[in-house]
Amino acid sequence: MFEDLIKAVGELGTAESPSEIPEEILRLVPEEVSAQDAAQVLRTDSATSPLTTLRALNVLLCSGRNIIVRDGSDEVALGEIAEDIGKIIRPNLNVEPPDQVSRGALGLKILSKLRTKHHAKLSTSTLISITAFTNAEDPWTTTESASLAQELLDEPFQPRSQEQRNKFITEDILSNFLRPLFSKSRPTTVTASGRKAEFVEPSRYDNASAEAEARKPWKYGQRYAITAFEWAVSQSDEQLLQISWHLFTPVLLTLLDEPQTALKVRALVIFRAFWARCPGDLMRQTGLAQVFEDAIFPAVLYLPNLTPESESIAILNAAYPALMTMAGIDLESTADEPQSYPKFTEAQQKLLDKIIREGILVGYNHASEHIRLVELFCEKLRCVVNGMGILAIKHLKNLIPMVSEIMTDPFGTQHPPSLLSAIRLLQAIMSTCWPRIPHYCNEIIKALMLCWLNIEEEDSFPVGDPSPARLKSELTKAADMLSAVMQAAKMDMDERVAPLVEKEPQLRELFKISHET
């Protein structure tokens, strides 16, 4: 019935919008088409590519002919069409990316038309296929596809209660779809039921290759399972996690255990979303907080030379925020403003101390020659210091020398962003730990002075932001802060800087010393 149409569409190639479809092809669509007839379009011989059948079905829907639904059989046929489309668009890493993207984009458009015009019911399997397109960063997804997928997922649950959505997440996605995929690669630190393993037992799959496709189908044949899980986490709320947290943890810990950079980064991002939605102290009560900490913390040691610098930056930029979230630091509020009265549990304080001592300081000492990593360490440390507030004072003996070393590096001007990060870190330290700053006054003055002179004497300053003027502005701000701290401690800073200014007049602008002084 549709052989000529499918052949013509195959020869034409891409033509998805009604205006792009030639009139001679539209004339190949029968005047009257039932839902059962339309279902036959997708059931052609194996020689016809799935994308061609989707295009043929799209032509049918764009032709202006209504799909006739006479009885229950036609309604079932509509559901079968949606089911077949769900199978066709399901991402497969063995399919060439351009073809996969086209399949997904066109399939979602057809599903949207079937829902809008013909009220086709989407099965659980089809809905799971749609969740695969909710992240625009996936290679098989576009921004338009991600938006359309989200609309298709929102619509079925609109008239129903939240209970229906929760059932879809917990039963259909987590239990029936994801659990079998992740069962063979689950870490031994968690049981099959998602709870902390009190006694770590060897897995029956230990003799199998860790990277065998049979052991990690979610990584190879069904990579879209990660996107489906990501969507499930994003749609979950505190009430759902209070009851069904154990369905999430095996998948999450398996992903966090993944060594591949892109997957590890994605797992860390998903973890932050999961942790933010968890009720209060739930993970600590279940004993899984320590399990997650042990799973995440090694990521901060993915450093050069064992890890390429670019990959290290990507992992650290995801790992540190995840750990800070666990430690109770709100990254958005602590990026620039120190917390006045921070409150942390004993476990959170220990984690914050560990982040500084065993994470950032160890990383800096190991990879200080990698200037982009130095910038990252300063940025993350500034968030931690601002978040800890006065509690960061115990780390001054390590932080001040680190900042001083970065600011006084004679080659630091070749990478201005790292200098800016170090200066802003120093400002955060002085804002939060000011009662003890007078003890480090001379070292801070030295850092400010040498950094200023290095900028003044640099002939080939890199083009771009931050400019020398901005760096000097931040240095002046830091000097003003130090002066205010010293004044509050009833100590005269001018006595310390006056001899320096006399020897180096360029420092007058930094310390705001008049010519008469």
Steps between C-alpha positions, in 0.01 A plus 500: 500500500785737579779343293512783246491762773785340694708460184446863400584627847815288504614651170413852613698488822437764763169683482331533836295819503182517287647777283800283408295203380444505120141486380560184298596314819198629690279363221630150576318504834164318475186709545385291793738352755400310811721472804558135417612600150735764639657242728613307192732786399738410781488128425676490166773263389837510674665659197320829570678715754308595816558867421332459161193341657480786750517749215225314315279508808576868539390564140176319577438724803594815307283416200182631656333157495353407833587166649163338551436339836184291464513264793713353774724324249603834352566640846724204569671560166575860598663373816700251294619780272622694802661183636683436172620860485631465854705198393634675189613817677658318794867611491751243386872576505547273198291735285679791334439821703341704217252221428431454871436872550264509201311195623451651843398845381252372242364224722426743782323736259283214375418391854403856582265510199347166593439625853360836391282397204408141577543474879722196463591336829871468568605176663751475782762373257444799271519744789832350607627544143395865519694554825813415299469838327460727803865608514604722209868422562462138392642433152164369377300799623447859391368791703170479312474125562570544871228762530250288308586192705435688822161616369407145404595377847315778680175451311409142602528585868320836492148375575626242746636536846866511590450141605484389137827673415665350807377155400648545153833603653526234769341199332543547127834682481693407815373150575404350165733682261815609685541239770570208260742714299709598802477177699827350373714811555366607840778592750546262792454789745125489447257210504268403216219671690693829503606498864847524650683167496616425853718216376659536158465172317663409168269537204415198290602711200853569629650256252341684210679787334413828670443660161315211338191616314295229666597641839434863410217508245411850622840623383506340158179379338260710708688818593172689503425327831715767666281774355188318615644480852599866487143591407363283781720682752400841367131413531525359852412693810578470868192290569586245231863471610398456862322180401690374195859620548627141488396471134729788404815416694625188313482678165657817637789320668563295187524816291727669755728197481540544125858603399413653161525877535178604325293246692663582833433871454140429410460269799627774731252748356215252546618433855476870589143509372419186698659626822327838473162323486569259785323575827722645771729241650354198319824376346687524828224315682519218247880487520538585133647848547840348574461260209435791263789698647733205448375466143543867412811614686754305291386706202676810639830318453453456125800722435773534238710328391294184536190690388517750210460858621177564309339183638626580849338843487170353384496241780610739775244758391233237563651320800563798727147643466361153576708474818414856602132423456543200730674725750208743507650785299271689265725578204279776362504701822864438592664576167548865596351555844632351827255337737462690827374222725569166332349192659633156419463158652811328629507277191473802270783681678721193464420482131579869449835456675566196283413692183761762588775280641472182295343650191595854403834530681616156387388577146679835501824354635488225239400703195600861572685518167167468319380857514140430397470257789644763733219732393246224567640426846479868594141528379383191688693596811337843498157334505604276789651788699195719445275211595694413816529859614697540821537120520760521222739672739661167593632469143671841481846355555462309172286740300707817535824339373311347207345831397829681550685252279251544217493879521878541515575264212701712252334314211150539641428795272505262204168359622303791653190290591702303756628823654147636521378179666782514754433866583128435545584201719717725715210744531271217612756387757531850644121543509437178690813453710575864584566446875819308418607695192730742691729203574550459124516870417861505378454199275184648349670836442784320326258311275308816409818695435674244279182426306452872434860548387485195273194646328663842468815355349333256259557615141302230316182471703255253340206657322158442650335490838617561764694806393789647700267778615253249643770303677637818653151602606455168682843533660410848623177362644695227680745758636209709628354195672833424666529862614150484652581175681822646640320815606238292681784321679642844592817437303653753262552354155650821364813442706552171317433618146657848513859370457384285208331794330808712553710242320238421232286810429279288273344356815342832601188419299474155657528606862358851446795671664521872433822664380535684828506180704 
